[in-house]
Amino acid sequence: MSIPWETIRQAPKVLLHDHLDGGLRPATVVELAVAQGYTELPTLDPDELGRWFTQGADRQSLELYLDGFRHTVGVMQTPEAIERVASECVQDLAADGVVYAEVRYAPELSTQSGLSLDAVMDAWLRGFEKGTQLAAGAGQPIAVGAIATAMRQFARSVEIAELSVAFRDRGVVGFDIAGPEAGFPPSRHLDAFQFIHRANFHVTIHAGEAFGLPSIWEALQWCGAERLGHGVRIADDIEVQPEGRFAMGRLATYVRDRRVPLEMCPTSNVHTGAAPSIEAHPIDLLRRLRFRVTVNTDNRLMSGVSLSSEFETLMQVFGFGLDEMQWLTLNAMKSSFAPFDQRLRLINGVIKPGYARLMAEAMAVAPTLA
């Protein structure tokens, strides 16, 4: 039975992998560009601009996918702009039924006009606080944490690691590295990861998207990643055998046995070339093999998605129902960097009751549809 869109939207959802600079509203990009005198946008029509971002991202290359970010980052160079983007991000996620989110950004990208890293963080977290208050006022409560990201092709990872720990009591929940994987292995940033570990803080690492198993191995064994950003290429270590059996290599076995969460972003993974199509995406295989799979958006503007639309796509392609959606959501909440007590409150007080209600409503409607 197909799941109505409104049911998917209302279902309590958890998002672990979403980029602040990849989720701006097109109209906001235009307004900020005009206000700041930024003249490099290809169009000032919000609808056309939204289509331009999505069409430009869908080129099966991570490097080309990242090209559009020069415009979103280009208009995120003032405290007012960063605060607005962050506030709107929270409100948009809450309106989509997200009850807990971790949103990441590389603060070093907003220092082009002289802002300090601290000033960027202040504006970002003010925006989250404002957005959370506005969402609650609209009857859409949401909890949001920030993940401070360092760019793997640059040399400021220790600074960003120190920054993330300095702001941990104001809303930063973890540290990450992102950017092009090929040629920039996570082991280049060992000093940053060692600092994070000494501070008893959290680490997620982009790995196994544009590069293969060595990237995943380094992220786990050298850098101590608690979660894998994407991790799609772990499927390279799984062999499909005759009669539907599977043989897993040592790394895939380790990832499953240790319950390492995979922050999978299906549409984005197709756009960057990490998966050839949604139908060929390994998310269903990994789910059936009981890996700790989670569903995420990555970049809502670039890929033209929401978390609800990602779940709708998976339902259409793989036949997921509310049971699978709840399992994937619980995976994400259990894997979050939120404190243990907060995770339990959301699981037992929001997520499970929310799905129980929706399932009961679906069962009540089912005889009528039959």
N, C-alpha and C positions, 0 to 999 in steps of 0.2 A: 504494500500500500504506500503510495507516495505521501510525503509529509508536506502539509501546506506551508507556504513561505512564512506566514505569520507565526506558526508554531515553532519553526526553526529560529525565527528572530526572537521570540519570547523565551526560548530555552536559555537557562543560565549558562554562560560560556566563559572559558578561561583562555587568555591569550598570553603566550610567553615570548613570542618573537615578532615584534612590530617595531619598525624604524620611524622615529619621529619625523625625520626629513623625507620619508617616503610616503607620508600619509596626509599631506596638506590638502585642504580644499582648493580646487582650481581657482575659485573666486578670490580666495585669500591670497594666493600667489599673485594674481593680477593686482589686487588692491595694494599689497605690500610693495610690489614692483613700481607702481605708479607713485606711491607716497615716497619711496626712497630714490627715485630716479634711476631705477634699474632698467636698462633698455635692451636687454638681450633675449627677452622672451620671443618665441616665434609668432605669437598672437596674443592679443589682449582680450579675446573672447573666451570666457571661462569654459564653455562647452567644447569649443575647438581645442583649447589648451588641454583639457582633460583627455580628449581623444589623442592628442599629440603625444602626451606622456605615455599612454598605454601602448600605442602603436610603436613608439620608439623603443619601449622596453622589450617588446615581443620579438627579439631577434636572435634567440638561442645562444647568447653569449653573455657571460657575467660582466665582462668589461664594457660591452655596449649597453647593457642593462643599467649600469651605473652612470652612464653619460647624462641622463636627465637630472641627476642630483645636483649638477652645477647650478641649475636654476633655483631649485628649492633652497639649497644652502645659500645661494646668492642673495636671497631675500630674508635670510635668518641671521643678520649681522647686527641687529640692535636688540637691547633688552625687551623693548615693547613687542617686537616681532616674535621673538622666541617665546615670550609669555603668551601671546595670542595663539600661536601655533600649538603650544602645549595644552592650553585650556580647551581649544577646539578639538584636539585629539581625544581628550578624555570624554568630552561630551558626545563625540561621534561614536566612540566605542560603547559608551553607556546606552546610547539610543539603539545600538545593535544587539543589546542583550548581554554584553560582556560585564561580568560582575567582578572580575579580577584581571588585571593586565600588568605586564612588565614591558615597558616601552624603552627602547634604547636609542642613544644618539652619541655621536663623537663630538664632544664639546670643542675640540681643537678646530673643527670646521667653521665655527662661528667667531673666530678671532681675527678674521681678515681685515676688519676695520678698527682693530685696536682693543676689542673687549678682552678682559682677562678671563682665564678659565673659571675663576670663582664667580665672576659676573654672569657668565653663561649659565653656570649651575644655579645661581640665585634666580635668574629669570625663568629657567626651565621648571624648577620646583615650585615657584610662585604660580606658574601657569597650571601645573598639575593640581595645586591646592584650590585655585579658583575654579577649574573645570570640575573637580570633585564636588565642590559646594553647589555649583550650578546644576550638575546632574542629579544630586540628591534633592534639590529643590524641584526638579522636574519629575520626581518620583522614580528615578533610575539610579539607585545607589551603586557605586563602583569604588573599588580600592585599586590604586595604581602605584607601582613602584618604578623607579628609574634604573636603567642599567647604563653605566658610563662605558662607552666604547672607545678603544684606541684603534687607529688605522694601522694595519699591519705593514703598509709600505712606507710609513714614516717612522720617526725615532722618538716619539713622545709617550710611549706606553707606560714607562715608570711614572711620569708626571700624572697621567690619567689614572693609573692605579692608586696613587697617593690621593688624588682628588676624590675618587670614589669612596675611599675609606674615610676621608675627612667629612664627607657629606652623608655618611651611612645613617646617621640619626635624624636626618632631615628628609629622607625619602629614597636615597639610592640603595638598591638592594643587591647589586652585583656589578661585576666587571666583565668586559668582553673585548675581543679584537675582531675586526671586520676588514673588508676590502679584498683585493685580488689574492686568491690563495696561491696560484702558481708562481713560484719564485720567492714567495714570502711565507715560509713555514712558521707555525706558531712558536717553534723553539727559538726563533730570533728574539723572542720577548720573555725569555726565562726570568730575567730580573724582576719584571713586572709581576709575573705569576708567583714568584717566590715571596714578593712583598705581600701580595694578597693572601697567600696561605699563612704567612706569619701573623697576619691580622685576623685570622679566622673568618675571612670573608668569602663571598661566593664567586664562582667563575663559570661562565659559559663561553664557548669558543665556536666561531664560524669554522666548520670543518666538514669535509666530505660533500661539498657542493660542486665547485668547479675543479676540484682536485680529488684524488682517490683515497685509497686506504691508508697510505703513509700519512696523510694529513690528519686522519682520524686517530691513528696510532699515536702520533706526536701529541695531539691535543690531550689525549687521555693519559699516556704514560710519562711524558715529559712535563706537561703543563698542568696536570691535575684537573682537567675540565670535569665539572659535575654534570653538565649537559652538553649536547652537540647541536650547534646551530645548523640546521638542515640534516646533515648526516645521511643524505640520500645514498651516497656511494657505498654505504655499508652493505648494500645489496650485491656489490661486486664480490663479496665474500660468501655468497650463498649460491649453491648450485642446485638447479632444478633437475631432478633425476626422473627416470621413467616411473610411471604409475603415480605421479603426483607427489613423490617424496622429495625431501630437501636435505642437502648436506651443507652444514655450516662450517666455515673455517674457524680458526682459533680466535680471530678478532671479533667476528660476528657473535660467536659463542660467548665471549667475554662481555660484549656490550649487552647481550640479552641477559646473561646470568647476573650481571651487576646492576641490572635495571637502569642502565644509562638512558636518560630521556633523550628522544630525538625530536627536535623542534622542526617538524616538517611543514613546508609551505608549498602545497601542490602546484598552484597556478604559477607562482613565482619560479618554482623549480623548472617548469616547462619553459617559461620565458627566458631563463638564463641558460638553458640547454642542459641542466642537470638531469632532466628526464625528457624523453622524446615526446611524450604526450601524457595527458591525464590518465588515459587508459593503460599506459605502460608504466605509470608511476609505481614505485615499489611500496607505497604506503599500505595497500591492501594486503600484500604479501607479508609485510612486517607486522601488520595487525594480526593476521591469522597465525603467525608464528609467535605472537604474544610478546613482541618487543614493546618497550615503553614508548609508544608512539603518541605524539601530540599534534594537533592541527593548528596552524598559524597563518597569518596574512603576509608577513614580511613587509611589503610596501603597498599599502592600500591604493594610493594614487597611481603608482607606476603600473601595477598589475590590474587595476580596475576591480578590486575585490573588497569584500568585507568578510568577517569571520563567518557570518551567516551564509554568504554566497559560497564560501569554500565548503562548508558542510553540505549545502544544497548540491553542489557539484559532485561531491563524494557519494551522496545518496543516489544521484542519478546514474553515475558511472558504475559504482560498486554495490549498489543496493543497500547501503547503510540505512538503518532505522534509528529510532530514538534510543534503543538499547546501546547501539554502537556509539552514538553521539554522547551518551552519558558516560560510557567507558572511557572514551577519548578525553572528555572534559575532566573526569576524575583523575586520569593520568596526569593531565596538565596541572591540576591543583596540587596533587601530591608532589609534583616535581618543581613547584614554584619555590622562589627564594623568600616567601613570606614566612614569618615565625610560625612555629608548629601550632600554637594555640589558634592563630588566625586561620590557618589551613583547615583545622578541625571545625571551626565555627562556620566557615563557608561551605565545607563539604556537608556537614550534618544539618546546618540551619538554612542553607540556600540551595545548593546544587541538588542534593538528593530529593528534598521536598519538591523542588521545582520540576524535576523530571517525573516524579511520581504523579504530580497533578496533570502534567501534559499527557502521560501515558494513560491515565484514567480517562481523560477527556477523549483521547484517540479511540480507546476501547468502547466508549459510549457512542461514538459516531460510527464505528465500524459496521454494526448491524444495519444502520440506515443506508450506508453506502452499498452494502451487499444487496 
